[in-house]
Amino acid sequence: MIAGCPWRERVALYAGGDLDSDEARAAELHLEVCEACRAFAQGLRADLAGLRAERERPIDPAHFVRLRARVMERVRGERGRLAWRRAGWMATAALAATILLLLVVPKPRPIATQPRVAREAPVEYAHPVVHQAAVRRSRRRVHHVRQSLTSQPIVVKLVTDDPNVVIYWITDNKGETPQ
Amino acid sequence: MALLAATAAIDDPRRDAGETARARDEAAFEGLVRQYERLVLSTALRIACNMDDAQDISQEVFLRLYRNLDKVRRMENLTGWLYRVTVNACFDLRRRRPASAPVELANDLPSTESDPQQTAAEAERRRALELSLRLLPEKERAALVLRDLQGLSTEEVAEALGSSAATVRSQISKARVKVRAFVESYFGRRR
């Protein structure tokens, strides 16, 4: 509860220059007749002058240095956290894009390789493999004949139009199949 | 000298472009802090009434400034924004950290440089005023600090407090009456 004259709060505003012209004039008229408010206004003006003087009072520069250091340290910390978060999002996006690409793009079919055919069959082959139907259809021709002067068997390789069908004929130098 | 050294470090050709950009941003923001540190710290100090709380409050204010740089750059009245954020940060801190009894902190007044030329009477008056501020309710203290210590107009105080001009005038007048009453009783003069 504020004791004293009921004009105290208006006088308080008047002393600080916070009344408009009409209100200020009314306050001045009251002060002419109220000694208590006059003393109050005088004391309050001194208080307000003291408070305004505090505005110019310097603060120890060390406090500003400390504040700046704390702020910049927090700012750097926030930038680091932001960079990590951004990197995380980019990695996640790249992974998602890679997975999507693998799902959407069709896998290429493997290219069929030509069967490798020996130019000379090993002598160990005792029973040549013949595809009957392919032989009937295809033209036979002798690819290679190895002449042997010894009693070693002769291997005759017959190549057809079908590259998968090759006929090996093993014979002696008399044209008979060795037993 | 420190500023020159900082500039030289920023312009070091060995740094990559990204690091240089970050360094420039940091230097620019630190410049902003230097420009407004007195406004923020002094306001926080007068409302919070102790330097440790004022440091915490001021740090929070500048971090909010940093996080809202894009918005703040488009703002016409950065000073008003800073006052508003500082006041809100003071209220937030007080909610989280209730103040000790103000009379018990009579020996722990805000640390400002003492003026050697100040007379003993002036020093005593200053002490009485500082104590009277501590005894005020939070919102009345904020209104009085912004109006009579920081020199804002009633309208600017209203904007900073998020109140109407009429409410601010009421808070200011009540605060001034209480300050006067305390100073009178402090010096043992009553009418």
Interface residues (C-beta under 8 A of the other chain):
Chain A: I2 A3 G4 R8 E9 R10 A12 L13 A15 G16 D18 A36 A39 F40 G43 L44 A46 D47 L48 G50 L51 R52 A53 E54 R55 R57 P58 I59 D60 H63 F64 R66 L67 R68 R70 V71 M72 R74 V75 R76 E78 R79
Chain B: R22 E26 F29 E30 V33 R34 E37 R38 L41 S42 L45 R46 M51 Q55 S58 Q59 F62 L63 Y66 R67 S111 T112 E113 D115 E122 R125 R126 L129 L144 R147 D148 L149 Q150 G151 T154 R169 S170 I172 S173 K174 R176 V177 K178 V179 R180 A181 V183 E184 R191
